[in-house]
Amino acid sequence: MKIAFVKRNFSYHGGAERYLSTLIEALKNKEWEIHIFANKWLKHEEVIFHKIPILPLGSFLRAYSFNRNLKINLKEFDCVISFERTTNQHIYRAGEGCHRRWLELRSSFESEIKKLSFKLNPLHRYYLRLEREIFEKTPLIIANSHMVKNEIINYYGIPSSKIKAIYNGVDTEKFSPKNRKKNSQLRQALNLPEDRKIILFVGSGFKRKGLFTLLKAMAILKHKPYLLLVIGKGDIKKYMKISKNLGIENKVFFMGTRKEIENFYAIANLFVLPTIYDPFSNAALEAMASGIPVITTTNNGVAELIEEGKEGFTIKNPFAHEELADKINTAMESTEKMGEFARKKAEHFTIQRAVEEFMECIKNFLS
């Protein structure tokens, strides 16, 4: 069997990349011939790579040129699986969700000028045209949550039978409550007092991930013994200024990006991600696997795994900072018990299970 994967920047690091590399390893064990079509990659002797040139100037040109230069003869492969917005594949994994839904949510809070820019921006125009073509023409679509599956059905009229929902998986060995044994030494290394409860936020793109709402909630809770650790890429200076204006600059720590993220789950009491839109947050599932309750929004695919008051809480409005503050307070009263439930739930969603479900889709397609 000849199987091809499409991923613009392929490496063996990162959420989607770890998922893809585990899938490749499983297929290699079946002695199938594996090809990767990418612009950047880490070489692997058992995988055949095809470099796809792209125009490096701007997001639109990168996306457009990669799809345009991706010349794959589908007849040469038994199955072509794309992890990117491309138009020439047998199976498409919609890991980025539904762009039309994301723009609709953004339009609910952006200025009129910004909303006008959505219609004029070539990247948005291209993505909207592209995803319609992808959803209509690709034989099988993999959504990473039922939320995304329903969006594709509702916005584009795609038959439900054409879409399979497979949740992302988590490494339950790497992300485990066992890491909490290092709690004290990790706190000492970061100069964090033992008597403070830690709220953890992990996400790049602070605006989309709802950091402003969380900071406003922290301002309401400023007299509580809570500290907030912020990990990820974003405009740190801007949000440091917001924290200062809210009078919580001494309770918020911006950590930037971190490699050994499991160490931060090990010291956290609660994970909070009031995201505006997230097809399925890997960080939220990692937190659950680490034995930490999660508070997020119903615009996050992970919310489908959270039973209210058991593994955590959800809020419908990603800007409802007062409701968020109430949920944080309530969760802090029983983080240990809720964390146990969160871990048990995450154990059902290992990366091995996700790969097995994906493999089953490939087998069904081949048959």
DOSE-507143 format. One record per residue: residue in one letter; y, x, z of N, C-alpha, C in turn. Coordinates in steps of 0.05 Angstrom, whole numbers, padded with zeros to 5 digits, always signed. Example, Ala and Ser with C-alpha at 12.3 -4.5 7.8 and 13.67 -1.06 7.14 Angstrom:
% residues 2
A-00114+00264+00156-00090+00246+00156-00066+00264+00156S-00045+00257+00142-00021+00273+00143+00001+00258+00157
END
This chain:
% residues 367
M-00024+00017+00000+00000+00000+00000+00025+00018+00000K+00045+00009-00015+00071+00023-00016+00092+00005-00004I+00104+00014+00018+00124-00002+00033+00150+00014+00032A+00172+00000+00026+00199+00013+00026+00217-00001+00047F+00232+00016+00061+00252+00006+00080+00280+00014+00071V+00299-00003+00075+00327+00003+00067+00344+00003+00093K+00357+00026+00098+00375+00028+00121+00396+00049+00114R+00421+00041+00113+00442+00059+00102+00443+00086+00117N+00443+00085+00143+00443+00110+00159+00419+00109+00176F+00399+00124+00168+00373+00123+00182+00370+00148+00200S+00363+00143+00225+00356+00165+00243+00336+00154+00263Y+00327+00171+00281+00307+00161+00301+00321+00156+00328H+00347+00148+00327+00362+00142+00351+00377+00116+00346G+00384+00101+00367+00398+00076+00364+00379+00053+00364G+00389+00029+00371+00372+00005+00374+00357-00002+00349A+00371-00008+00327+00357-00016+00302+00339+00007+00292E+00349+00032+00295+00334+00055+00285+00308+00059+00301R+00309+00055+00328+00285+00057+00344+00265+00036+00336Y+00275+00012+00331+00258-00010+00323+00245-00003+00296L+00260+00007+00277+00250+00014+00251+00231+00037+00252S+00237+00057+00268+00219+00081+00270+00192+00073+00282T+00192+00055+00302+00167+00045+00314+00151+00029+00293L+00165+00014+00277+00152-00001+00256+00139+00017+00235I+00154+00039+00228+00144+00058+00209+00119+00072+00220E+00119+00079+00246+00096+00092+00258+00072+00074+00257A+00076+00049+00262+00053+00030+00261+00042+00028+00233L+00059+00028+00213+00050+00026+00185+00036+00052+00176K+00046+00075+00186+00034+00100+00179+00005+00102+00190N+00001+00090+00212-00026+00090+00223-00046+00075+00206K-00036+00058+00189-00053+00044+00170-00055+00059+00143E-00044+00083+00143-00045+00101+00120-00031+00089+00096W-00010+00074+00101+00006+00063+00079+00027+00083+00071E+00035+00083+00047+00056+00101+00037+00083+00090+00043I+00099+00104+00059+00125+00094+00069+00148+00108+00055H+00167+00092+00045+00191+00103+00032+00215+00093+00048I+00236+00110+00049+00261+00102+00061+00283+00106+00041F+00299+00085+00037+00323+00087+00019+00347+00087+00038A+00362+00109+00039+00384+00112+00057+00404+00132+00047N+00428+00132+00059+00448+00152+00052+00445+00176+00071K+00439+00171+00096+00435+00193+00116+00409+00187+00130W+00395+00209+00137+00369+00206+00150+00362+00232+00165L+00342+00230+00182+00329+00253+00193+00302+00256+00178K+00298+00279+00167+00274+00283+00150+00249+00281+00166H+00228+00269+00154+00202+00266+00166+00182+00271+00145E+00163+00290+00150+00145+00298+00129+00126+00277+00119E+00122+00256+00135+00103+00235+00127+00117+00211+00114V+00143+00213+00110+00158+00191+00099+00173+00202+00074I+00174+00186+00053+00187+00195+00028+00216+00183+00028F+00236+00201+00028+00263+00192+00029+00276+00191+00001H+00294+00172-00003+00309+00169-00028+00339+00167-00019K+00354+00187-00026+00383+00187-00019+00399+00169-00037I+00413+00150-00025+00430+00132-00039+00459+00140-00036P+00473+00148-00057+00501+00156-00054+00519+00133-00048I+00540+00138-00032+00560+00117-00026+00588+00129-00029L+00607+00111-00033+00635+00118-00033+00644+00118-00003P+00655+00141+00007+00660+00142+00036+00686+00130+00045L+00703+00120+00027+00729+00111+00034+00730+00081+00042G+00729+00076+00068+00732+00049+00077+00706+00033+00079S+00705+00013+00097+00681-00003+00102+00672-00018+00077F+00692-00029+00062+00685-00045+00039+00671-00028+00018L+00683-00005+00012+00671+00013-00009+00644+00024-00001R+00640+00030+00025+00614+00039+00035+00593+00018+00031A+00599-00007+00039+00580-00029+00037+00575-00035+00007Y+00596-00037-00008+00593-00045-00037+00578-00023-00052S+00585+00002-00049+00572+00023-00064+00543+00027-00057F+00537+00024-00031+00509+00027-00023+00491+00006-00037N+00500-00019-00036+00485-00041-00049+00483-00037-00079R+00506-00029-00091+00507-00025-00120+00489-00002-00129N+00488+00020-00113+00473+00044-00121+00443+00042-00112L+00436+00021-00098+00409+00018-00089+00392+00007-00112K+00380+00024-00127+00364+00016-00150+00335+00017-00143I+00324-00006-00136+00295-00007-00128+00281-00026-00148N+00261-00016-00160+00244-00034-00177+00223-00047-00158L+00227-00072-00153+00210-00086-00133+00180-00085-00142K+00176-00083-00167+00148-00083-00177+00133-00057-00170E+00149-00036-00163+00136-00010-00155+00126-00010-00127F+00135-00030-00111+00127-00031-00082+00114-00057-00076D+00095-00055-00057+00082-00080-00048+00101-00097-00031C+00119-00083-00016+00138-00097+00000+00163-00080+00005V+00187-00091+00000+00212-00077+00005+00226-00093+00028I+00233-00079+00049+00245-00091+00073+00272-00079+00078S+00293-00095+00078+00320-00085+00082+00331-00091+00110F+00342-00071+00123+00356-00075+00148+00386-00075+00143E+00395-00076+00118+00423-00076+00110+00429-00101+00093R+00455-00107+00090+00463-00128+00072+00460-00119+00044T+00437-00122+00032+00431-00115+00005+00418-00138-00009T+00416-00137-00036+00408-00160-00051+00381-00156-00066N+00368-00134-00061+00343-00128-00076+00320-00121-00057Q+00308-00141-00045+00286-00137-00026+00268-00161-00024H+00245-00158-00012+00227-00180-00008+00232-00193+00020I+00239-00176+00039+00244-00185+00067+00271-00174+00076Y+00288-00191+00087+00314-00182+00098+00315-00188+00127R+00321-00168+00143+00324-00171+00172+00354-00175+00177A+00362-00199+00186+00390-00206+00190+00399-00197+00217G+00398-00171+00222+00405-00159+00248+00435-00162+00255E+00452-00166+00235+00481-00169+00240+00488-00198+00244G+00469-00216+00242+00474-00244+00246+00486-00257+00221C+00503-00277+00225+00515-00292+00203+00545-00286+00203H+00554-00272+00182+00583-00264+00181+00601-00288+00181R+00593-00309+00168+00609-00333+00166+00614-00345+00194R+00593-00345+00210+00596-00355+00238+00615-00337+00254W+00613-00311+00251+00630-00292+00265+00659-00297+00258L+00665-00301+00232+00693-00306+00224+00703-00332+00234E+00686-00352+00236+00693-00378+00247+00701-00375+00276L+00685-00360+00291+00691-00356+00320+00717-00340+00323R+00721-00320+00307+00746-00304+00308+00770-00321+00302S+00767-00339+00283+00790-00356+00275+00798-00375+00297S+00781-00379+00317+00788-00397+00339+00808-00385+00358F+00812-00359+00357+00831-00347+00376+00851-00328+00363E+00847-00320+00338+00866-00302+00325+00891-00316+00315S+00912-00301+00310+00937-00312+00300+00934-00322+00271E+00953-00337+00261+00952-00348+00234+00952-00325+00214I+00968-00304+00220+00969-00281+00201+00942-00267+00200K+00929-00264+00223+00903-00251+00224+00882-00268+00209K+00884-00295+00213+00865-00312+00199+00869-00311+00168L+00893-00308+00160+00899-00305+00131+00887-00279+00121S+00887-00258+00137+00876-00233+00129+00846-00234+00124F+00833-00253+00139+00804-00256+00135+00798-00265+00106K+00816-00282+00095+00812-00292+00068+00819-00271+00047L+00837-00252+00054+00846-00232+00035+00830-00206+00037N+00819-00200+00060+00805-00175+00065+00781-00173+00046P+00780-00152+00029+00757-00150+00010+00730-00148+00023L+00729-00136+00047+00703-00133+00061+00692-00160+00069H+00709-00177+00081+00701-00204+00089+00693-00221+00064R+00709-00219+00044+00703-00235+00019+00676-00226+00007Y+00672-00200+00008+00647-00189-00003+00623-00197+00014Y+00625-00195+00040+00603-00202+00058+00596-00231+00055L+00616-00249+00053+00610-00277+00051+00595-00284+00025R+00604-00271+00003+00590-00275-00022+00562-00263-00022L+00561-00239-00009+00536-00224-00008+00515-00239+00009E+00523-00248+00032+00503-00260+00050+00492-00287+00038R+00509-00301+00023+00498-00325+00010+00477-00318-00010E+00482-00297-00026+00462-00288-00046+00437-00278-00032I+00440-00263-00010+00417-00253+00005+00400-00276+00015F+00412-00295+00029+00397-00316+00041+00384-00334+00020E+00397-00338-00002+00386-00356-00023+00363-00342-00039K+00366-00316-00044+00347-00303-00062+00324-00288-00048T+00328-00278-00024+00307-00263-00010+00284-00281-00002P+00260-00274-00009+00237-00292-00003+00233-00298+00027L+00237-00277+00044+00233-00281+00073+00255-00268+00088I+00266-00283+00108+00288-00273+00125+00278-00271+00153I+00284-00249+00166+00277-00245+00195+00303-00247+00210A+00305-00267+00228+00329-00269+00246+00321-00259+00273N+00340-00246+00287+00333-00235+00313+00338-00254+00337S+00343-00279+00330+00345-00300+00351+00344-00327+00337H+00338-00348+00351+00338-00375+00340+00367-00383+00335M+00386-00373+00350+00414-00378+00345+00421-00370+00316V+00414-00346+00308+00420-00336+00282+00405-00352+00260K+00380-00358+00266+00364-00374+00247+00378-00401+00242N+00387-00414+00263+00400-00440+00260+00427-00437+00245E+00441-00415+00249+00466-00411+00235+00461-00408+00205I+00441-00394+00198+00434-00390+00169+00427-00417+00157I+00412-00433+00171+00404-00460+00162+00429-00478+00159N+00446-00478+00179+00468-00497+00180+00491-00489+00160Y+00496-00463+00157+00518-00454+00140+00510-00452+00111Y+00484-00446+00106+00476-00441+00078+00454-00459+00068G+00444-00477+00084+00424-00496+00075+00398-00484+00068I+00391-00461+00081+00366-00448+00075+00343-00462+00090P+00320-00467+00077+00298-00480+00091+00288-00464+00115S+00282-00479+00136+00272-00466+00161+00247-00450+00156S+00230-00459+00137+00205-00445+00132+00208-00418+00120K+00232-00412+00110+00238-00386+00098+00248-00365+00118I+00253-00374+00143+00265-00357+00163+00246-00355+00187K+00241-00330+00196+00224-00325+00219+00242-00312+00241A+00242-00323+00265+00257-00312+00287+00239-00293+00303I+00248-00267+00304+00233-00247+00320+00254-00233+00337Y+00251-00237+00364+00270-00224+00382+00268-00193+00380N+00289-00180+00386+00288-00151+00389+00270-00144+00412G+00259-00120+00412+00242-00111+00434+00255-00089+00450V+00244-00084+00474+00255-00064+00492+00232-00046+00501D+00239-00021+00506+00220-00001+00517+00219-00006+00547T+00199-00019+00557+00197-00027+00585+00189-00004+00603E+00182+00019+00592+00177+00043+00607+00203+00058+00612K+00218+00061+00591+00244+00075+00594+00264+00059+00611F+00264+00033+00606+00282+00015+00621+00266+00000+00641S+00267+00009+00666+00249-00001+00686+00262-00001+00714P+00255-00019+00731+00265-00019+00759+00258+00007+00774K+00237+00021+00764+00229+00047+00777+00252+00067+00777N+00270+00064+00757+00293+00083+00756+00311+00081+00779R+00310+00058+00794+00328+00054+00816+00322+00073+00840K+00300+00086+00839+00294+00106+00859+00315+00128+00859K+00328+00132+00836+00349+00153+00834+00376+00143+00840N+00378+00118+00851+00404+00105+00855+00424+00122+00870S+00416+00133+00893+00435+00147+00910+00445+00173+00897Q+00427+00188+00885+00435+00213+00873+00453+00209+00848L+00447+00187+00834+00464+00181+00810+00492+00172+00819R+00493+00156+00840+00519+00147+00851+00535+00172+00860Q+00522+00190+00874+00535+00214+00883+00546+00231+00860A+00530+00233+00839+00539+00248+00815+00564+00236+00803L+00567+00210+00805+00590+00197+00793+00612+00191+00814N+00608+00201+00839+00627+00196+00860+00632+00167+00866L+00611+00151+00865+00613+00122+00870+00602+00117+00898P+00618+00103+00915+00609+00097+00942+00585+00079+00943E+00568+00084+00964+00543+00069+00967+00547+00040+00974D+00570+00033+00986+00575+00006+00996+00588-00013+00975R+00591-00003+00951+00603-00020+00930+00582-00030+00911K+00584-00055+00903+00565-00066+00884+00576-00060+00855I+00557-00054+00838+00565-00045+00811+00560-00066+00790I+00581-00073+00775+00579-00090+00752+00579-00072+00727L+00561-00075+00710+00558-00058+00686+00564-00074+00660F+00581-00061+00644+00587-00072+00617+00579-00050+00597V+00563-00057+00578+00554-00038+00557+00558-00051+00530G+00576-00039+00514+00580-00050+00487+00603-00036+00473S+00599-00031+00447+00620-00019+00430+00634-00041+00414G+00660-00038+00413+00677-00059+00402+00685-00077+00425F+00703-00067+00442+00710-00081+00467+00720-00109+00463K+00735-00114+00441+00746-00140+00437+00724-00161+00431R+00706-00154+00413+00685-00173+00406+00666-00177+00430K+00662-00156+00446+00643-00158+00468+00655-00172+00493G+00681-00179+00491+00692-00195+00513+00702-00180+00537L+00709-00154+00534+00718-00139+00557+00743-00150+00570F+00762-00160+00554+00786-00171+00565+00780-00194+00585T+00762-00211+00577+00754-00234+00595+00743-00223+00621L+00726-00202+00619+00714-00191+00643+00735-00178+00661L+00754-00165+00649+00775-00152+00665+00792-00174+00680K+00797-00196+00667+00812-00218+00680+00795-00230+00703A+00769-00231+00699+00751-00241+00720+00752-00221+00744M+00752-00195+00737+00753-00175+00758+00779-00177+00774A+00800-00185+00761+00826-00188+00775+00824-00210+00796I+00810-00231+00790+00805-00253+00809+00789-00243+00832L+00770-00225+00826+00752-00214+00847+00761-00188+00859K+00786-00182+00856+00796-00155+00864+00792-00149+00894H+00789-00170+00910+00785-00165+00939+00756-00163+00946K+00739-00166+00927+00710-00164+00931+00702-00134+00929P+00679-00127+00941+00670-00099+00940+00655-00092+00914Y+00668-00099+00891+00655-00095+00865+00670-00073+00850L+00654-00057+00836+00665-00038+00817+00654-00044+00789L+00670-00039+00769+00661-00044+00741+00659-00018+00726L+00635-00013+00714+00631+00010+00697+00631+00000+00668V+00647+00012+00651+00649+00004+00623+00638+00027+00606I+00617+00021+00591+00605+00042+00574+00606+00032+00545G+00614+00050+00527+00614+00043+00498+00640+00053+00485K+00641+00048+00458+00664+00056+00443+00684+00034+00442G+00710+00042+00443+00731+00022+00442+00758+00036+00448D+00779+00020+00448+00806+00030+00453+00809+00033+00484I+00799+00055+00494+00799+00058+00524+00827+00058+00535K+00846+00071+00522+00873+00072+00533+00885+00044+00535K+00880+00028+00515+00891+00000+00516+00879-00015+00539Y+00853-00013+00544+00841-00028+00565+00846-00016+00593M+00851+00010+00594+00860+00022+00619+00887+00010+00627K+00904+00007+00607+00931-00004+00612+00929-00033+00622I+00911-00048+00609+00906-00076+00617+00896-00077+00646S+00878-00059+00653+00867-00057+00681+00890-00052+00700K+00908-00034+00693+00930-00027+00710+00949-00051+00714N+00954-00065+00692+00972-00088+00694+00960-00111+00711L+00933-00111+00712+00919-00132+00728+00915-00123+00757G+00923-00098+00762+00921-00087+00789+00892-00080+00798I+00876-00073+00778+00848-00066+00784+00840-00039+00773E+00860-00022+00768+00854+00005+00757+00836+00022+00774N+00836+00017+00800+00819+00032+00818+00790+00021+00821K+00786-00001+00807+00759-00014+00808+00745-00014+00782V+00757-00002+00761+00746-00001+00734+00743+00028+00725F+00719+00035+00716+00714+00063+00708+00705+00062+00679F+00720+00075+00661+00712+00077+00633+00696+00102+00628M+00671+00099+00621+00653+00122+00619+00649+00132+00591G+00660+00118+00571+00656+00126+00543+00627+00121+00535T+00617+00135+00515+00589+00131+00506+00571+00150+00522R+00548+00141+00528+00529+00157+00544+00501+00157+00532K+00488+00179+00532+00461+00182+00521+00440+00170+00539E+00439+00178+00564+00418+00169+00583+00428+00143+00596I+00429+00122+00580+00440+00097+00590+00423+00085+00612E+00397+00091+00612+00380+00080+00633+00389+00088+00661N+00403+00110+00664+00413+00118+00690+00434+00099+00701F+00449+00087+00683+00470+00069+00691+00459+00041+00698Y+00438+00033+00684+00424+00009+00693+00412+00013+00721A+00404+00038+00727+00391+00044+00752+00410+00040+00776I+00436+00042+00772+00455+00039+00794+00469+00012+00794A+00465-00004+00773+00479-00029+00771+00466-00051+00787N+00482-00069+00797+00472-00093+00810+00472-00117+00791L+00490-00117+00771+00494-00139+00754+00504-00130+00727F+00493-00141+00705+00502-00135+00678+00518-00159+00667V+00542-00153+00657+00559-00175+00648+00569-00169+00619L+00565-00187+00601+00574-00184+00573+00584-00211+00562P+00610-00217+00567+00621-00242+00557+00628-00241+00527T+00608-00235+00511+00613-00229+00483+00622-00254+00467I+00639-00250+00448+00648-00271+00430+00626-00278+00410Y+00612-00257+00400+00589-00262+00382+00571-00238+00383D+00545-00243+00387+00525-00222+00388+00499-00234+00379P+00488-00227+00355+00463-00239+00346+00441-00236+00367F+00439-00212+00379+00420-00207+00400+00428-00180+00413S+00438-00180+00437+00447-00156+00450+00423-00140+00461N+00419-00116+00449+00398-00098+00460+00404-00090+00489A+00430-00085+00494+00438-00076+00521+00431-00097+00542A+00434-00122+00536+00428-00144+00555+00398-00144+00561L+00382-00140+00540+00353-00140+00544+00344-00115+00560E+00357-00092+00554+00352-00068+00569+00359-00072+00599A+00380-00086+00604+00388-00091+00632+00367-00108+00646M+00357-00129+00632+00336-00146+00643+00311-00130+00649A+00303-00113+00630+00280-00096+00634+00283-00077+00658S+00308-00069+00663+00314-00052+00686+00315-00067+00712G+00311-00093+00712+00311-00108+00736+00339-00117+00745I+00356-00122+00725+00384-00130+00732+00389-00157+00720P+00399-00176+00736+00407-00202+00724+00430-00199+00704V+00431-00217+00685+00450-00215+00663+00468-00240+00662I+00494-00236+00659+00512-00258+00653+00523-00253+00625T+00520-00272+00608+00530-00269+00580+00539-00297+00570T+00545-00298+00544+00554-00324+00533+00532-00336+00516T+00535-00361+00510+00516-00375+00492+00519-00366+00463N+00538-00349+00457+00542-00337+00431+00526-00311+00428N+00509-00306+00448+00492-00282+00447+00463-00292+00446G+00448-00282+00426+00420-00290+00422+00403-00286+00447V+00410-00267+00464+00395-00262+00489+00396-00286+00508A+00417-00302+00505+00420-00325+00523+00396-00343+00521E+00381-00342+00499+00357-00358+00496+00335-00350+00516L+00337-00326+00527+00317-00316+00546+00325-00320+00575I+00349-00331+00579+00359-00334+00606+00359-00363+00615E+00344-00368+00637+00344-00394+00649+00365-00394+00671E+00383-00413+00669+00407-00413+00686+00400-00410+00716G+00411-00390+00728+00407-00385+00757+00381-00370+00763K+00365-00364+00742+00340-00350+00747+00342-00321+00739E+00344-00315+00713+00347-00287+00704+00377-00280+00702G+00394-00300+00706+00423-00295+00704+00437-00321+00698F+00460-00319+00685+00476-00342+00678+00488-00339+00650T+00495-00362+00638+00509-00361+00613+00535-00378+00615I+00554-00372+00599+00578-00388+00597+00583-00395+00567K+00593-00419+00562+00597-00427+00534+00623-00416+00523N+00643-00415+00539+00670-00405+00529+00673-00376+00536P+00673-00358+00517+00676-00329+00523+00703-00321+00534F+00721-00339+00536+00748-00333+00547+00752-00346+00575A+00731-00359+00585+00733-00373+00611+00730-00353+00634H+00751-00338+00640+00749-00317+00660+00745-00327+00688E+00756-00351+00694+00752-00363+00721+00723-00371+00725E+00711-00383+00705+00683-00390+00707+00666-00365+00709L+00673-00345+00694+00658-00320+00695+00660-00308+00723A+00683-00308+00735+00686-00297+00762+00668-00312+00782D+00667-00339+00779+00649-00355+00796+00620-00347+00792K+00612-00343+00767+00584-00336+00761+00577-00308+00773I+00596-00290+00771+00592-00263+00782+00588-00265+00812N+00605-00280+00826+00602-00284+00855+00575-00296+00862T+00567-00316+00848+00542-00329+00854+00519-00310+00849A+00519-00296+00827+00497-00277+00820+00495-00255+00841M+00518-00246+00851+00518-00224+00870+00504-00231+00897E+00501-00257+00902+00488-00266+00926+00458-00263+00925S+00447-00260+00901+00417-00258+00899+00409-00241+00875T+00422-00218+00873+00416-00200+00850+00387-00189+00851E+00376-00185+00875+00349-00173+00876+00328-00193+00866K+00330-00218+00875+00311-00238+00866+00314-00244+00836M+00339-00247+00828+00344-00253+00799+00336-00229+00782G+00339-00205+00793+00331-00182+00778+00301-00181+00774E+00286-00190+00793+00256-00192+00790+00248-00211+00768F+00262-00234+00767+00256-00253+00746+00264-00241+00718A+00286-00227+00718+00296-00215+00693+00275-00195+00682R+00265-00179+00700+00244-00159+00692+00219-00173+00681K+00210-00193+00695+00186-00208+00687+00190-00220+00659K+00214-00230+00654+00219-00242+00628+00220-00220+00606A+00232-00198+00612+00234-00176+00592+00207-00164+00585E+00188-00165+00604+00162-00154+00599+00147-00169+00577H+00156-00193+00570+00145-00208+00548+00157-00200+00521F+00178-00184+00522+00192-00177+00497+00194-00147+00493T+00171-00135+00493+00169-00106+00488+00174-00099+00459I+00181-00075+00454+00185-00067+00426+00159-00067+00410Q+00137-00063+00425+00110-00065+00412+00105-00093+00402R+00113-00113+00418+00109-00141+00410+00126-00147+00386A+00151-00138+00386+00169-00143+00363+00158-00131+00338V+00147-00107+00340+00135-00094+00317+00110-00109+00307E+00094-00118+00326+00070-00133+00318+00077-00158+00303E+00098-00172+00313+00106-00197+00299+00118-00191+00272F+00132-00168+00269+00143-00160+00243+00120-00153+00225M+00100-00138+00235+00077-00131+00219+00063-00155+00208E+00061-00176+00225+00048-00201+00217+00062-00214+00194C+00089-00212+00194+00105-00222+00172+00100-00207+00146I+00097-00181+00148+00091-00164+00125+00064-00172+00114K+00044-00174+00132+00017-00181+00123+00016-00209+00109N+00031-00228+00121+00032-00254+00109+00045-00254+00081F+00066-00237+00079+00079-00235+00053+00060-00222+00033L+00046-00201+00041+00028-00187+00022+00004-00205+00014S-00004-00223+00032-00026-00241+00025-00018-00265+00008
END
